Amino acid sequence: MSQAPSTTGKTQAVPVIAYILLIACALMWGSNHVVARGVNASVPLAALAFWRWVVALLLLLPVCMGKVARDWPLIRQGWKPIFLIGTTGTFMFTIAIYLAAYNTTAVNTGLLNATTPIWVLLFAALLTADKPRMTQWVGVLVAGLGTAVIIAKGDINVFLEMNFVSGDLFALISAMIWAAYSMLLKYAPRGIHPFSLIFAAIVVGLLYLTPIYLWSILINGDPYFTRLDPAWPDMIKIAYIGVGPAFLGYLFWNRGVGMVGAANAGVFLYLMPAFASVLAIIFLGEELHLYHLGGIALIAVGIWRATRRHVSKPAPAKTA
């Protein structure tokens, strides 16, 4: 995993592909919220979390086994950070975000989960040598304002009338977990292939999720996949969540963080509600409003401010 570029001194140019990957990641995760609306009432939480990662693992196996075999010495040597990466990113975040989605409103979940970039910057400032710049803080705040505009639909009364429940705590915890996961990525073994890292992280996550899934079936009497009959519509949605948000989303995020650093990457998470709104308009028939455009514009400005590279001024020439 490549290291994040330094923010001190003369900065290096960031490849455009890094930002393309992060935007695509936000699109994948934004679509996850839209698809999840159709399954959270019929698919048990444990089943959704388990099959999400099983699908991603099955998709990954044909293309990663050679790389995993090559990287096995790195995986064994760096098993501690990999174990923490899998525990936070695959297991803890998945459970926390689904507990939030199953126990609170979409407005509250979106608002509290949108604090992730702030936690990423705070953790970067406290725990790493890659200190956030003032432009990053400004960008995060501007993009956060845009996210709030979309979530509140341009009406401040939405925030004044919010009733917080247990799911809100899980949404906030999920944001903090994701920030911690992003910080841990920099400790992945140097040189490990992204496929190998994701494979190892998924295996770690499934070590937790499998017994929870089996418990839900054997003890709680939950169905294997869904309560719907026929089951295939929900199974298609679960398959998409595994292919898109779980597999491609994590691959794009891990690679993007490795190229630009967690602090720069975090602000792209503000695109998730923007993409979710656009996709809901296209596929769910929701209406396009002025607050959508205003919020997306603020998010774009915030991302531009946060990711704008600082160029050091040349030192003045010495005089005799």
ZAMARGU-4260 file (C-alpha; in steps of 0.2 Angstrom, whole numbers, plus 5000, padded with zeros to 4 digits):
<rodrens>
0) 5000/5000/5000 | 5008/5016/4995 | 5010/5030/5008 | 5000/5046/5008 | 5009/5061/5001
5) 5017/5073/5013 | 5008/5090/5016 | 5024/5098/5021 | 5036/5107/5010 | 5034/5105/4991
10) 5020/5093/4987 | 5019/5081/4974 | 5006/5080/4960 | 4992/5068/4964 | 4986/5057/4949
15) 4969/5061/4943 | 4965/5043/4944 | 4965/5045/4963 | 4951/5057/4963 | 4941/5047/4950
20) 4943/5032/4961 | 4936/5041/4976 | 4922/5049/4966 | 4917/5031/4960 | 4918/5025/4978
25) 4906/5038/4984 | 4895/5033/4970 | 4895/5015/4975 | 4892/5019/4993 | 4878/5032/4988
30) 4869/5018/4978 | 4871/5007/4993 | 4859/5018/5003 | 4846/5018/4989 | 4847/4999/4986
35) 4846/4996/5005 | 4829/5005/5006 | 4822/4990/4997 | 4829/4976/5008 | 4830/4982/5026
40) 4812/4978/5030 | 4813/4960/5023 | 4832/4955/5025 | 4838/4952/5042 | 4853/4963/5047
45) 4864/4948/5050 | 4860/4940/5033 | 4863/4957/5024 | 4880/4959/5033 | 4885/4941/5030
50) 4880/4939/5012 | 4887/4957/5007 | 4905/4951/5011 | 4902/4933/5005 | 4897/4940/4988
55) 4912/4951/4988 | 4924/4937/4993 | 4918/4925/4979 | 4920/4939/4966 | 4937/4943/4973
60) 4944/4925/4973 | 4947/4922/4955 | 4958/4937/4953 | 4967/4938/4970 | 4973/4920/4974
65) 4989/4922/4964 | 4992/4939/4972 | 4988/4932/4990 | 5000/4918/4987 | 5014/4931/4982
70) 5010/4942/4997 | 5008/4929/5010 | 5024/4933/5018 | 5018/4951/5019 | 5001/4946/5026
75) 5010/4935/5040 | 5022/4948/5044 | 5009/4962/5045 | 4995/4952/5052 | 4992/4964/5067
80) 4987/4979/5056 | 4978/4968/5044 | 4968/4961/5058 | 4963/4978/5064 | 4959/4984/5046
85) 4947/4969/5044 | 4940/4971/5062 | 4936/4990/5059 | 4932/4991/5040 | 4923/4974/5037
90) 4915/4969/5053 | 4913/4984/5065 | 4908/4997/5052 | 4896/4985/5043 | 4887/4981/5059
95) 4886/4999/5065 | 4880/5006/5049 | 4866/4993/5048 | 4861/4995/5066 | 4859/5013/5062
100) 4849/5010/5046 | 4838/4998/5055 | 4835/5009/5071 | 4833/5027/5065 | 4827/5038/5051
105) 4837/5040/5035 | 4839/5059/5039 | 4847/5056/5056 | 4858/5042/5049 | 4864/5053/5034
110) 4867/5068/5045 | 4877/5059/5058 | 4887/5047/5046 | 4891/5063/5036 | 4903/5068/5051
115) 4915/5055/5045 | 4927/5067/5036 | 4928/5078/5052 | 4933/5062/5062 | 4946/5058/5048
120) 4954/5075/5050 | 4954/5075/5069 | 4962/5057/5069 | 4974/5063/5056 | 4979/5078/5066
125) 4980/5068/5082 | 4988/5052/5077 | 4998/5055/5061 | 5012/5066/5055 | 5002/5070/5039
130) 4993/5086/5048 | 4978/5093/5039 | 4980/5110/5031 | 4968/5124/5034 | 4961/5123/5017
135) 4956/5105/5021 | 4947/5111/5037 | 4938/5124/5027 | 4933/5112/5013 | 4926/5099/5025
140) 4915/5112/5033 | 4909/5119/5016 | 4905/5102/5010 | 4897/5097/5026 | 4886/5112/5024
145) 4881/5106/5007 | 4877/5089/5014 | 4866/5096/5028 | 4857/5106/5015 | 4853/5090/5005
150) 4848/5080/5021 | 4837/5094/5028 | 4829/5098/5011 | 4834/5116/5013 | 4823/5117/5029
155) 4832/5121/5045 | 4817/5115/5055 | 4822/5097/5050 | 4836/5098/5062 | 4826/5107/5076
160) 4813/5094/5076 | 4825/5079/5076 | 4821/5065/5089 | 4837/5055/5093 | 4836/5037/5096
165) 4848/5022/5099 | 4851/5021/5080 | 4858/5038/5080 | 4872/5033/5092 | 4876/5018/5080
170) 4877/5031/5065 | 4889/5042/5075 | 4900/5027/5080 | 4900/5021/5062 | 4907/5037/5057
175) 4921/5036/5070 | 4925/5018/5065 | 4927/5022/5047 | 4939/5036/5051 | 4949/5024/5062
180) 4949/5011/5048 | 4955/5025/5036 | 4969/5029/5048 | 4974/5011/5049 | 4976/5009/5030
185) 4993/5018/5031 | 5000/5004/5042 | 4996/4990/5029 | 5011/4981/5024 | 5021/4991/5011
190) 5020/4983/4994 | 5004/4972/4997 | 4993/4972/4982 | 4975/4980/4985 | 4967/4963/4981
195) 4977/4954/4994 | 4973/4967/5007 | 4954/4967/5004 | 4954/4948/5004 | 4963/4947/5021
200) 4951/4960/5028 | 4936/4951/5022 | 4942/4935/5029 | 4944/4944/5046 | 4927/4951/5045
205) 4919/4935/5041 | 4927/4927/5056 | 4915/4938/5066 | 4900/4939/5055 | 4898/4920/5051
210) 4894/4915/5069 | 4882/4930/5071 | 4873/4925/5055 | 4872/4906/5061 | 4865/4912/5078
215) 4852/4923/5069 | 4846/4907/5059 | 4848/4894/5072 | 4842/4903/5088 | 4832/4918/5081
220) 4824/4908/5067 | 4828/4921/5054 | 4828/4916/5035 | 4844/4913/5026 | 4841/4927/5014
225) 4825/4936/5015 | 4807/4935/5021 | 4800/4938/5004 | 4793/4925/4993 | 4799/4924/4979
230) 4817/4928/4986 | 4825/4933/4969 | 4822/4952/4969 | 4830/4954/4986 | 4844/4942/4981
235) 4848/4953/4966 | 4849/4968/4978 | 4861/4959/4990 | 4872/4953/4975 | 4873/4971/4969
240) 4878/4977/4987 | 4892/4964/4987 | 4898/4968/4970 | 4897/4987/4970 | 4898/4995/4988
245) 4907/4980/4996 | 4920/4975/4983 | 4922/4989/4971 | 4919/5002/4984 | 4932/4996/4996
250) 4944/4993/4982 | 4943/5011/4976 | 4943/5018/4994 | 4959/5008/4999 | 4968/5013/4983
255) 4962/5031/4984 | 4968/5033/5002 | 4985/5026/4998 | 4987/5039/4985 | 4981/5055/4993
260) 4980/5051/5011 | 4965/5049/5023 | 4963/5067/5026 | 4961/5072/5008 | 4950/5056/5004
265) 4938/5059/5018 | 4930/5074/5011 | 4924/5064/4996 | 4912/5055/5007 | 4902/5070/5007
270) 4897/5065/4989 | 4888/5050/4995 | 4871/5059/4999 | 4873/5069/4983 | 4874/5053/4973
275) 4860/5045/4984 | 4849/5060/4980 | 4852/5059/4961 | 4850/5040/4960 | 4834/5041/4970
280) 4828/5054/4958 | 4832/5043/4943 | 4827/5026/4950 | 4814/5029/4963 | 4805/5044/4955
285) 4809/5057/4968 | 4808/5075/4963 | 4823/5086/4959 | 4823/5102/4970 | 4833/5118/4971
290) 4841/5112/4987 | 4848/5097/4979 | 4858/5108/4966 | 4863/5120/4980 | 4869/5106/4991
295) 4879/5098/4977 | 4887/5114/4972 | 4893/5117/4990 | 4900/5099/4991 | 4909/5102/4975
300) 4917/5119/4981 | 4921/5110/4998 | 4930/5096/4989 | 4939/5108/4978 | 4945/5118/4993
305) 4950/5103/5003 | 4960/5094/4989 | 4968/5109/4982 | 4987/5107/4982 | 4998/5119/4991
310) 5013/5124/4981 | 5027/5131/4991 | 5034/5148/4985 | 5052/5147/4980 | 5065/5154/4992
315) 5072/5171/4988 | 5089/5172/4980 | 5103/5175/4992 | 5112/5191/4990 | 5131/5193/4992
</rodrens>
